[in-house]
Amino acid sequence: MYRLYIDETGNADLKASINPNHRYLSLSGIIVGVDYARDIAFPQLEALKHDILGSHPDDPIVLHRKDIILRNYPFHVLRDQATETEFNERLLGYLRDLDYTVISVVIDKLDHLMRYSRWRQDPYHYCLEVLVERFVMWLKGMATKGDVMAEVRGGKSDRRLEASFARLYETGTENVHASEVQSHLTSKKLKLKRKDANIAGLQIADLIANPSAMYIRSQNGKGDAPDRFGGEIVQLLTAAKYRRSRSGKIIGWGTKWLP
């Protein structure tokens, strides 16, 4: 039993695509065994947070990339260079040694808007469909089953997202028949959890989503590849974590550029 944990980066509003700062949207998912997440990924991440950040089970610290970069509380301790170095080394080691598979989708919303005068699918749901489609293909290849979890977005957005996921489950996609979706996904219900639920899979997805999106954009001539810590994350993703074909191809398998 596997779970796809999803995180987003960018703006999902199609109308905002004319703003260069809001032109792209990306969804990244990490595939992790459910038992493995409970027995290995979660306790190891909690140990890392306890040792360096002082996290406690009664008041757990939840990793969030933006707060880490801005050194917002409780990540203010990373302003100390020695602590930052230890944290970065431990976190990279954790992400490198953990057993998971990554799929990332990026959409150029302006291109999507200009290309389709009538059919303009919601960018978030378009990315979700492509991401889940590849997850189902991965499950099929492994002859196993799984489900999908995303972070709560709030209100009507969550209800629309749940409806979109249920529709995908019932009708399939252009490339994956409904019977295949239903035979490999255990439920038509999308699992939604709050950030403060302290779920290891969602925290890992949060950490890799932005560097992965920047990398895919750079591969398509739409920006620079991430450097420094983000660049190191991309190195380990391309080395071993992106989903790939038997021949080792990543594009179209572990990374997808839309439209």
Short mmCIF file of the C-alpha atoms (twelve columns), coordinates in Angstrom:
data_MODEL
# 
_entry.id   MODEL 
# 
loop_
_atom_site.group_PDB 
_atom_site.id 
_atom_site.type_symbol 
_atom_site.label_atom_id 
_atom_site.label_alt_id 
_atom_site.label_comp_id 
_atom_site.label_asym_id 
_atom_site.label_seq_id 
_atom_site.Cartn_x 
_atom_site.Cartn_y 
_atom_site.Cartn_z 
_atom_site.pdbx_PDB_model_num 
ATOM 1   C CA . MET A 1   0.000   0.000  0.000   1 
ATOM 2   C CA . TYR A 2   1.463   3.329  -1.140  1 
ATOM 3   C CA . ARG A 3   0.455   6.955  -0.720  1 
ATOM 4   C CA . LEU A 4   1.064   9.957  -2.966  1 
ATOM 5   C CA . TYR A 5   1.680   13.068 -0.832  1 
ATOM 6   C CA . ILE A 6   1.135   16.276 -2.821  1 
ATOM 7   C CA . ASP A 7   2.392   19.826 -2.387  1 
ATOM 8   C CA . GLU A 8   1.974   22.838 -4.672  1 
ATOM 9   C CA . THR A 9   4.113   25.834 -5.482  1 
ATOM 10  C CA . GLY A 10  3.001   28.865 -7.467  1 
ATOM 11  C CA . ASN A 11  -0.361  30.450 -8.147  1 
ATOM 12  C CA . ALA A 12  -3.350  28.418 -9.349  1 
ATOM 13  C CA . ASP A 13  -5.344  31.433 -10.612 1 
ATOM 14  C CA . LEU A 14  -5.426  31.322 -14.412 1 
ATOM 15  C CA . LYS A 15  -6.242  35.040 -14.669 1 
ATOM 16  C CA . ALA A 16  -3.092  35.883 -12.722 1 
ATOM 17  C CA . SER A 17  -0.887  34.237 -15.359 1 
ATOM 18  C CA . ILE A 18  -0.214  37.571 -17.119 1 
ATOM 19  C CA . ASN A 19  1.849   38.536 -14.060 1 
ATOM 20  C CA . PRO A 20  5.368   37.090 -14.561 1 
ATOM 21  C CA . ASN A 21  5.529   36.319 -10.830 1 
ATOM 22  C CA . HIS A 22  2.377   34.206 -11.024 1 
ATOM 23  C CA . ARG A 23  2.777   32.594 -14.435 1 
ATOM 24  C CA . TYR A 24  3.615   29.058 -13.299 1 
ATOM 25  C CA . LEU A 25  2.000   26.435 -11.103 1 
ATOM 26  C CA . SER A 26  3.575   23.175 -10.028 1 
ATOM 27  C CA . LEU A 27  2.353   20.114 -8.172  1 
ATOM 28  C CA . SER A 28  4.889   17.662 -6.798  1 
ATOM 29  C CA . GLY A 29  4.062   14.313 -5.298  1 
ATOM 30  C CA . ILE A 30  6.178   11.852 -3.375  1 
ATOM 31  C CA . ILE A 31  5.242   8.178  -3.377  1 
ATOM 32  C CA . VAL A 32  5.924   6.434  -0.074  1 
ATOM 33  C CA . GLY A 33  4.867   3.096  1.360   1 
ATOM 34  C CA . VAL A 34  2.240   3.711  4.050   1 
ATOM 35  C CA . ASP A 35  3.900   1.369  6.574   1 
ATOM 36  C CA . TYR A 36  7.319   2.756  5.654   1 
ATOM 37  C CA . ALA A 37  6.077   6.310  6.294   1 
ATOM 38  C CA . ARG A 38  4.870   5.259  9.756   1 
ATOM 39  C CA . ASP A 39  7.848   3.103  10.774  1 
ATOM 40  C CA . ILE A 40  10.797  4.865  9.088   1 
ATOM 41  C CA . ALA A 41  10.088  8.262  7.490   1 
ATOM 42  C CA . PHE A 42  8.145   9.783  10.397  1 
ATOM 43  C CA . PRO A 43  10.333  8.719  13.359  1 
ATOM 44  C CA . GLN A 44  13.544  9.616  11.547  1 
ATOM 45  C CA . LEU A 45  12.221  13.076 10.683  1 
ATOM 46  C CA . GLU A 46  11.023  13.607 14.250  1 
ATOM 47  C CA . ALA A 47  14.471  12.644 15.560  1 
ATOM 48  C CA . LEU A 48  16.112  15.175 13.226  1 
ATOM 49  C CA . LYS A 49  13.729  17.936 14.343  1 
ATOM 50  C CA . HIS A 50  14.206  17.037 18.015  1 
ATOM 51  C CA . ASP A 51  17.997  16.963 17.845  1 
ATOM 52  C CA . ILE A 52  18.448  20.272 16.039  1 
ATOM 53  C CA . LEU A 53  15.270  22.300 16.513  1 
ATOM 54  C CA . GLY A 54  14.117  21.029 19.902  1 
ATOM 55  C CA . SER A 55  10.812  19.649 18.643  1 
ATOM 56  C CA . HIS A 56  8.693   17.839 21.271  1 
ATOM 57  C CA . PRO A 57  5.848   15.331 20.701  1 
ATOM 58  C CA . ASP A 58  3.465   17.563 22.674  1 
ATOM 59  C CA . ASP A 59  4.328   20.571 20.509  1 
ATOM 60  C CA . PRO A 60  5.827   19.231 17.256  1 
ATOM 61  C CA . ILE A 61  7.641   21.469 14.808  1 
ATOM 62  C CA . VAL A 62  6.344   21.139 11.254  1 
ATOM 63  C CA . LEU A 63  8.868   21.765 8.483   1 
ATOM 64  C CA . HIS A 64  7.764   24.443 6.037   1 
ATOM 65  C CA . ARG A 65  10.238  25.584 3.400   1 
ATOM 66  C CA . LYS A 66  9.208   29.250 3.422   1 
ATOM 67  C CA . ASP A 67  9.522   29.563 7.200   1 
ATOM 68  C CA . ILE A 68  12.880  27.783 7.120   1 
ATOM 69  C CA . ILE A 69  14.243  30.193 4.484   1 
ATOM 70  C CA . LEU A 70  12.958  33.263 6.355   1 
ATOM 71  C CA . ARG A 71  14.228  31.829 9.657   1 
ATOM 72  C CA . ASN A 72  10.822  32.398 11.216  1 
ATOM 73  C CA . TYR A 73  10.236  30.923 14.672  1 
ATOM 74  C CA . PRO A 74  11.022  28.121 15.501  1 
ATOM 75  C CA . PHE A 75  13.630  28.078 12.717  1 
ATOM 76  C CA . HIS A 76  15.346  31.176 14.116  1 
ATOM 77  C CA . VAL A 77  17.979  28.837 15.599  1 
ATOM 78  C CA . LEU A 78  19.248  28.319 12.036  1 
ATOM 79  C CA . ARG A 79  20.631  31.866 12.096  1 
ATOM 80  C CA . ASP A 80  23.580  30.269 13.875  1 
ATOM 81  C CA . GLN A 81  25.902  29.052 11.112  1 
ATOM 82  C CA . ALA A 82  26.965  25.863 12.879  1 
ATOM 83  C CA . THR A 83  23.347  24.901 13.558  1 
ATOM 84  C CA . GLU A 84  22.386  25.686 9.970   1 
ATOM 85  C CA . THR A 85  25.221  23.534 8.615   1 
ATOM 86  C CA . GLU A 86  24.219  20.597 10.820  1 
ATOM 87  C CA . PHE A 87  20.560  20.969 9.890   1 
ATOM 88  C CA . ASN A 88  21.313  21.110 6.153   1 
ATOM 89  C CA . GLU A 89  23.600  18.083 6.287   1 
ATOM 90  C CA . ARG A 90  21.145  16.018 8.329   1 
ATOM 91  C CA . LEU A 91  18.192  17.007 6.149   1 
ATOM 92  C CA . LEU A 92  19.996  16.268 2.886   1 
ATOM 93  C CA . GLY A 93  21.107  12.921 4.266   1 
ATOM 94  C CA . TYR A 94  17.546  12.146 5.277   1 
ATOM 95  C CA . LEU A 95  16.174  13.053 1.844   1 
ATOM 96  C CA . ARG A 96  18.942  11.089 0.127   1 
ATOM 97  C CA . ASP A 97  18.608  7.879  2.159   1 
ATOM 98  C CA . LEU A 98  14.824  7.712  2.385   1 
ATOM 99  C CA . ASP A 99  12.948  5.383  0.030   1 
ATOM 100 C CA . TYR A 100 10.482  7.425  -2.065  1 
ATOM 101 C CA . THR A 101 9.684   8.307  -5.668  1 
ATOM 102 C CA . VAL A 102 8.993   11.823 -6.972  1 
ATOM 103 C CA . ILE A 103 6.669   13.040 -9.735  1 
ATOM 104 C CA . SER A 104 6.498   16.776 -10.512 1 
ATOM 105 C CA . VAL A 105 4.246   18.628 -12.954 1 
ATOM 106 C CA . VAL A 106 4.652   22.268 -14.018 1 
ATOM 107 C CA . ILE A 107 2.179   24.269 -16.104 1 
ATOM 108 C CA . ASP A 108 2.883   27.528 -17.946 1 
ATOM 109 C CA . LYS A 109 -0.507  29.104 -17.293 1 
ATOM 110 C CA . LEU A 110 -0.007  31.953 -19.773 1 
ATOM 111 C CA . ASP A 111 0.740   29.488 -22.564 1 
ATOM 112 C CA . HIS A 112 -2.273  27.450 -21.466 1 
ATOM 113 C CA . LEU A 113 -4.449  30.571 -21.523 1 
ATOM 114 C CA . MET A 114 -3.273  31.691 -24.958 1 
ATOM 115 C CA . ARG A 115 -3.314  28.247 -26.556 1 
ATOM 116 C CA . TYR A 116 -6.852  27.212 -25.663 1 
ATOM 117 C CA . SER A 117 -9.552  29.733 -26.468 1 
ATOM 118 C CA . ARG A 118 -12.429 27.493 -25.369 1 
ATOM 119 C CA . TRP A 119 -11.061 24.583 -23.356 1 
ATOM 120 C CA . ARG A 120 -9.324  26.031 -20.334 1 
ATOM 121 C CA . GLN A 121 -9.209  23.463 -17.590 1 
ATOM 122 C CA . ASP A 122 -8.465  24.735 -14.097 1 
ATOM 123 C CA . PRO A 123 -4.630  24.656 -13.872 1 
ATOM 124 C CA . TYR A 124 -4.575  22.980 -10.457 1 
ATOM 125 C CA . HIS A 125 -6.957  20.227 -11.557 1 
ATOM 126 C CA . TYR A 126 -5.092  19.790 -14.850 1 
ATOM 127 C CA . CYS A 127 -1.830  19.270 -12.955 1 
ATOM 128 C CA . LEU A 128 -3.559  16.982 -10.455 1 
ATOM 129 C CA . GLU A 129 -4.921  14.807 -13.261 1 
ATOM 130 C CA . VAL A 130 -1.485  14.437 -14.876 1 
ATOM 131 C CA . LEU A 131 0.157   13.741 -11.513 1 
ATOM 132 C CA . VAL A 132 -2.368  11.119 -10.408 1 
ATOM 133 C CA . GLU A 133 -2.317  9.543  -13.859 1 
ATOM 134 C CA . ARG A 134 1.411   8.886  -13.482 1 
ATOM 135 C CA . PHE A 135 0.926   7.640  -9.947  1 
ATOM 136 C CA . VAL A 136 -1.585  5.087  -11.225 1 
ATOM 137 C CA . MET A 137 0.888   4.030  -13.930 1 
ATOM 138 C CA . TRP A 138 3.545   3.595  -11.238 1 
ATOM 139 C CA . LEU A 139 1.158   1.515  -9.105  1 
ATOM 140 C CA . LYS A 140 0.311   -0.621 -12.124 1 
ATOM 141 C CA . GLY A 141 3.984   -1.233 -12.798 1 
ATOM 142 C CA . MET A 142 4.467   -2.274 -9.177  1 
ATOM 143 C CA . ALA A 143 1.261   -4.396 -9.182  1 
ATOM 144 C CA . THR A 144 0.036   -2.657 -6.044  1 
ATOM 145 C CA . LYS A 145 -2.497  -0.125 -4.745  1 
ATOM 146 C CA . GLY A 146 -2.453  3.307  -3.189  1 
ATOM 147 C CA . ASP A 147 -4.253  6.515  -2.291  1 
ATOM 148 C CA . VAL A 148 -3.616  10.255 -2.463  1 
ATOM 149 C CA . MET A 149 -3.182  12.936 0.202   1 
ATOM 150 C CA . ALA A 150 -2.905  16.704 -0.232  1 
ATOM 151 C CA . GLU A 151 -2.718  19.657 2.094   1 
ATOM 152 C CA . VAL A 152 -5.913  21.510 2.950   1 
ATOM 153 C CA . ARG A 153 -6.367  24.609 0.800   1 
ATOM 154 C CA . GLY A 154 -9.578  25.789 2.444   1 
ATOM 155 C CA . GLY A 155 -13.301 26.176 1.759   1 
ATOM 156 C CA . LYS A 156 -14.609 25.913 -1.779  1 
ATOM 157 C CA . SER A 157 -11.170 25.031 -3.170  1 
ATOM 158 C CA . ASP A 158 -11.115 21.808 -1.152  1 
ATOM 159 C CA . ARG A 159 -14.636 20.838 -2.181  1 
ATOM 160 C CA . ARG A 160 -13.847 21.440 -5.857  1 
ATOM 161 C CA . LEU A 161 -10.632 19.486 -5.524  1 
ATOM 162 C CA . GLU A 162 -12.404 16.538 -3.900  1 
ATOM 163 C CA . ALA A 163 -15.023 16.576 -6.665  1 
ATOM 164 C CA . SER A 164 -12.325 16.705 -9.345  1 
ATOM 165 C CA . PHE A 165 -10.491 13.748 -7.799  1 
ATOM 166 C CA . ALA A 166 -13.702 11.724 -7.518  1 
ATOM 167 C CA . ARG A 167 -14.492 12.461 -11.167 1 
ATOM 168 C CA . LEU A 168 -11.010 11.340 -12.201 1 
ATOM 169 C CA . TYR A 169 -11.534 8.108  -10.260 1 
ATOM 170 C CA . GLU A 170 -14.872 7.468  -11.944 1 
ATOM 171 C CA . THR A 171 -13.996 8.421  -15.532 1 
ATOM 172 C CA . GLY A 172 -10.234 7.888  -15.812 1 
ATOM 173 C CA . THR A 173 -8.029  10.079 -18.008 1 
ATOM 174 C CA . GLU A 174 -7.098  10.331 -21.664 1 
ATOM 175 C CA . ASN A 175 -4.234  7.898  -21.078 1 
ATOM 176 C CA . VAL A 176 -5.513  5.710  -18.241 1 
ATOM 177 C CA . HIS A 177 -8.870  3.935  -18.390 1 
ATOM 178 C CA . ALA A 178 -11.249 4.249  -15.439 1 
ATOM 179 C CA . SER A 179 -10.964 0.524  -14.728 1 
ATOM 180 C CA . GLU A 180 -7.202  0.893  -14.249 1 
ATOM 181 C CA . VAL A 181 -7.640  3.896  -11.961 1 
ATOM 182 C CA . GLN A 182 -10.204 2.036  -9.863  1 
ATOM 183 C CA . SER A 183 -8.150  -1.145 -9.678  1 
ATOM 184 C CA . HIS A 184 -5.102  0.672  -8.313  1 
ATOM 185 C CA . LEU A 185 -6.527  3.523  -6.220  1 
ATOM 186 C CA . THR A 186 -8.234  2.303  -3.069  1 
ATOM 187 C CA . SER A 187 -10.737 5.156  -2.858  1 
ATOM 188 C CA . LYS A 188 -12.305 7.938  -4.889  1 
ATOM 189 C CA . LYS A 189 -11.963 10.187 -1.847  1 
ATOM 190 C CA . LEU A 190 -8.955  12.486 -1.726  1 
ATOM 191 C CA . LYS A 191 -7.389  12.669 1.733   1 
ATOM 192 C CA . LEU A 192 -6.946  16.269 2.902   1 
ATOM 193 C CA . LYS A 193 -4.866  17.160 5.949   1 
ATOM 194 C CA . ARG A 194 -3.846  20.421 7.608   1 
ATOM 195 C CA . LYS A 195 -0.189  21.443 7.661   1 
ATOM 196 C CA . ASP A 196 -0.101  21.259 11.467  1 
ATOM 197 C CA . ALA A 197 -1.050  17.558 11.313  1 
ATOM 198 C CA . ASN A 198 2.725   16.931 11.224  1 
ATOM 199 C CA . ILE A 199 2.662   14.365 8.406   1 
ATOM 200 C CA . ALA A 200 6.145   13.416 7.234   1 
ATOM 201 C CA . GLY A 201 5.105   12.827 3.613   1 
ATOM 202 C CA . LEU A 202 3.557   16.274 3.254   1 
ATOM 203 C CA . GLN A 203 6.619   17.913 4.827   1 
ATOM 204 C CA . ILE A 204 8.966   16.123 2.435   1 
ATOM 205 C CA . ALA A 205 6.781   17.158 -0.512  1 
ATOM 206 C CA . ASP A 206 6.892   20.757 0.746   1 
ATOM 207 C CA . LEU A 207 10.700  20.683 0.866   1 
ATOM 208 C CA . ILE A 208 11.238  19.349 -2.643  1 
ATOM 209 C CA . ALA A 209 8.346   21.064 -4.498  1 
ATOM 210 C CA . ASN A 210 9.962   24.448 -5.174  1 
ATOM 211 C CA . PRO A 211 13.434  23.193 -6.202  1 
ATOM 212 C CA . SER A 212 11.790  20.590 -8.440  1 
ATOM 213 C CA . ALA A 213 9.576   23.220 -10.097 1 
ATOM 214 C CA . MET A 214 12.543  25.529 -10.682 1 
ATOM 215 C CA . TYR A 215 14.519  22.661 -12.193 1 
ATOM 216 C CA . ILE A 216 11.730  21.736 -14.624 1 
ATOM 217 C CA . ARG A 217 11.285  25.384 -15.639 1 
ATOM 218 C CA . SER A 218 15.015  25.660 -16.299 1 
ATOM 219 C CA . GLN A 219 14.904  22.524 -18.442 1 
ATOM 220 C CA . ASN A 220 12.276  24.257 -20.592 1 
ATOM 221 C CA . GLY A 221 14.075  27.595 -20.888 1 
ATOM 222 C CA . LYS A 222 11.795  29.365 -18.391 1 
ATOM 223 C CA . GLY A 223 14.194  30.350 -15.645 1 
ATOM 224 C CA . ASP A 224 17.340  29.425 -13.800 1 
ATOM 225 C CA . ALA A 225 17.903  26.132 -12.033 1 
ATOM 226 C CA . PRO A 226 18.038  26.382 -8.235  1 
ATOM 227 C CA . ASP A 227 21.430  26.780 -6.627  1 
ATOM 228 C CA . ARG A 228 22.822  26.298 -3.115  1 
ATOM 229 C CA . PHE A 229 20.582  24.060 -0.946  1 
ATOM 230 C CA . GLY A 230 17.839  23.853 -3.561  1 
ATOM 231 C CA . GLY A 231 20.403  22.790 -6.124  1 
ATOM 232 C CA . GLU A 232 21.581  19.999 -3.835  1 
ATOM 233 C CA . ILE A 233 18.009  18.761 -3.507  1 
ATOM 234 C CA . VAL A 234 17.671  18.696 -7.303  1 
ATOM 235 C CA . GLN A 235 20.903  16.718 -7.572  1 
ATOM 236 C CA . LEU A 236 19.575  13.955 -5.356  1 
ATOM 237 C CA . LEU A 237 16.195  13.989 -7.150  1 
ATOM 238 C CA . THR A 238 17.778  13.575 -10.576 1 
ATOM 239 C CA . ALA A 239 20.242  10.995 -9.278  1 
ATOM 240 C CA . ALA A 240 17.740  8.594  -7.769  1 
ATOM 241 C CA . LYS A 241 14.319  9.919  -6.754  1 
ATOM 242 C CA . TYR A 242 12.420  10.984 -9.879  1 
ATOM 243 C CA . ARG A 243 10.200  8.320  -11.407 1 
ATOM 244 C CA . ARG A 244 11.838  7.094  -14.602 1 
ATOM 245 C CA . SER A 245 11.438  4.594  -17.413 1 
ATOM 246 C CA . ARG A 246 13.329  1.307  -17.492 1 
ATOM 247 C CA . SER A 247 15.892  2.982  -19.718 1 
ATOM 248 C CA . GLY A 248 16.317  5.809  -17.179 1 
ATOM 249 C CA . LYS A 249 14.256  8.516  -18.895 1 
ATOM 250 C CA . ILE A 250 12.899  11.092 -16.434 1 
ATOM 251 C CA . ILE A 251 11.106  13.575 -18.731 1 
ATOM 252 C CA . GLY A 252 7.496   12.512 -19.154 1 
ATOM 253 C CA . TRP A 253 7.856   9.994  -16.332 1 
ATOM 254 C CA . GLY A 254 9.030   11.806 -13.240 1 
ATOM 255 C CA . THR A 255 8.760   15.339 -14.641 1 
ATOM 256 C CA . LYS A 256 6.073   16.801 -16.914 1 
ATOM 257 C CA . TRP A 257 5.813   20.221 -18.565 1 
ATOM 258 C CA . LEU A 258 2.356   21.509 -19.513 1 
ATOM 259 C CA . PRO A 259 0.496   22.340 -21.646 1 
# 
